Amino acid sequence: MTTPPADPAQPEQAQPEPGQPGPAKRRPTLDEIFGDVLPDTTTDERDPTPPATTDDWYHQNRPPHHGG
């Protein structure tokens, strides 16, 4: 039996001897680790959504000691 010829596109990888470190592994990129953290558009490019009323935020964040 004969072995097929080596594919020139596939470099032959030598096996490390026992007790020796193997070939260096490729480190992942930042995008592979953290993903795409930036949005596609920035807030100044988006349509602004006006609040229902200007006092809504104050009513939602009213301290309990102010009653009402």
C-alpha positions as CSV (number, residue, x, y, z in Angstrom):
1,M,0.0,0.0,0.0
2,T,1.2,3.5,-0.8
3,T,0.3,6.7,0.9
4,P,-1.2,9.5,-1.2
5,P,1.0,12.4,-2.1
6,A,1.0,15.3,0.4
7,D,-1.3,18.2,-0.4
8,P,0.8,21.3,-0.9
9,A,-2.0,23.5,0.4
10,Q,-1.9,21.6,3.7
11,P,1.4,22.1,5.5
12,E,2.6,19.0,7.2
13,Q,2.5,19.3,11.0
14,A,5.2,17.6,12.9
15,Q,4.2,15.8,16.0
16,P,6.1,17.1,19.1
17,E,8.2,14.6,21.0
18,P,6.8,13.5,24.4
19,G,7.7,16.1,27.1
20,Q,8.1,18.9,24.6
21,P,5.7,21.8,24.2
22,G,3.4,21.5,21.2
23,P,3.0,24.1,18.4
24,A,1.8,27.5,19.4
25,K,-2.0,27.9,19.3
26,R,-3.7,30.9,17.7
27,R,-4.9,33.4,20.2
28,P,-8.5,34.6,19.8
29,T,-9.0,38.2,18.7
30,L,-10.8,40.7,20.9
31,D,-13.9,40.5,18.7
32,E,-14.0,36.8,19.2
33,I,-13.9,37.2,22.9
34,F,-16.1,40.2,23.6
35,G,-18.2,40.4,20.4
36,D,-19.3,43.6,18.8
37,V,-19.8,45.9,21.7
38,L,-20.4,49.1,19.7
39,P,-23.8,49.8,18.2
40,D,-24.2,50.2,14.5
41,T,-25.5,53.8,15.0
42,T,-24.8,56.4,17.6
43,T,-27.5,58.2,19.6
44,D,-27.1,61.4,17.5
45,E,-27.9,59.4,14.4
46,R,-31.1,57.9,15.7
47,D,-34.5,59.5,15.8
48,P,-35.0,61.0,19.2
49,T,-38.1,59.8,21.1
50,P,-39.6,62.6,23.2
51,P,-40.6,61.7,26.7
52,A,-44.3,61.5,27.4
53,T,-44.1,64.5,29.8
54,T,-41.2,66.4,31.3
55,D,-42.3,65.5,34.8
56,D,-42.5,61.7,34.3
57,W,-38.8,61.1,35.3
58,Y,-39.3,63.1,38.5
59,H,-42.5,61.2,39.4
60,Q,-40.8,57.8,38.8
61,N,-37.7,58.8,40.9
62,R,-39.6,60.6,43.7
63,P,-38.1,59.8,47.1
64,P,-40.5,58.0,49.4
65,H,-40.3,60.7,52.1
66,H,-41.9,63.2,49.7
67,G,-45.3,61.4,49.8
68,G,-47.9,61.6,47.1
